[in-house]
């Protein structure tokens, strides 16, 4: 292959073969602190660094990206470190299939920058990062031994990064996988409770959604009383959201799921409540268009798109689902034009990361460091942050998601009060010691 850039558009397996043929086992791209341009560990890969450097959408001066070829299963590990001023880059490890190497790169870039924003907006002393294990279609991921190997080996890879990236559970991986990662690195959270971890974050996540919703209702001079709320998705987060809504005094909940058993379970747990349910099909988002005051998307992402937004009856959108806007620039504006209040998902669904990020600091009853996210007083609580974002959006005319990003980006510049911008020092160390050759 004459031009290494051609690999960006091809399936990742082709790039892996190229790396192997050229004896490249590990490589990185890091942003040079002085010139603010991206440099590659290996001359052969420089065109890819230049390509990323020229990108204005997904490359946001990420401090570093590190990669290793897993020879045993012909796959690739990635660790994307966006920004570490507030602390080591923290974010989940995704096991995912990508059609091209460019898709793999872009997903890591976007997700790690998203974690910087989620963490800083939450007032956490963590930077933003993301891990990826590339799915190789030729390998049976459900084979227990293979899976164990991949996660343990990924943990070893994380160890070599000396703590600039702290991994965690994400789409495609679970707490058992994190226990395997934990066997080979200390730089991991979301491990099972049996080994000191924090357990399932869904209930706290649902409380975050309720806090954001309450702030949005208060912002409009209202509260939960006599409201009708639509909840899409009645799973781990949706079910407790419904429970808390009734505790808060709503008149009615209309909730939908694609799974009848899930619906039955929730209905059984809430006898005598004014809960109407809908069994829907994947891709059917009509429940969002019901007559109601608030809609809470708690199933999948990309459901807020023009044809839905134009027909929404609700005045507020506030839910847990990740990446609710199909197109983050276009749809935020469309929602605002319709006079509907949108509480950004990365603001309300922070409790997943809050729940596990600090797990190594131990546990106390009614942990104040945890509960402050859910009270109405702390300046970085979900409630206060939602009000701040909505007020700033009203004053400036900038849509809420964009405003929340501006606020998050400001906070992300603040250095950790004890450790300073140590993640960058770690990256400098990796470069100096020629990590890619070790
Ligand atoms: P889950 O899988 O437990 O629940 C999702 C539910 O939605 C399932 O019951 C599923 O059957 C249903 N569903 C899927 N597609 C649907 C559709 N088109 N219409 C209606 N129902 C549908 O997941 P969860 O943990 O409850 O998470 C819900 C959302 O919140 C996800 O987008 C997740 O990424 C996000 N999130 C969750 C957490 C957490 O702590 N669990 C944290 C942050 C973000």
Boltz pocket constraint, residues with backbone or C-beta under 6 A from the ligand:
constraints:
  - pocket:
      binder: B
      contacts: [[A, 201], [A, 202], [A, 203], [A, 205], [A, 232], [A, 233], [A, 234], [A, 235], [A, 236], [A, 237], [A, 238], [A, 256], [A, 257], [A, 258], [A, 259], [A, 262], [A, 280], [A, 281], [A, 282], [A, 283], [A, 284], [A, 297], [A, 298], [A, 299], [A, 300], [A, 301], [A, 320], [A, 321], [A, 322], [A, 349], [A, 350], [A, 351], [A, 352]]
      max_distance: 6.0
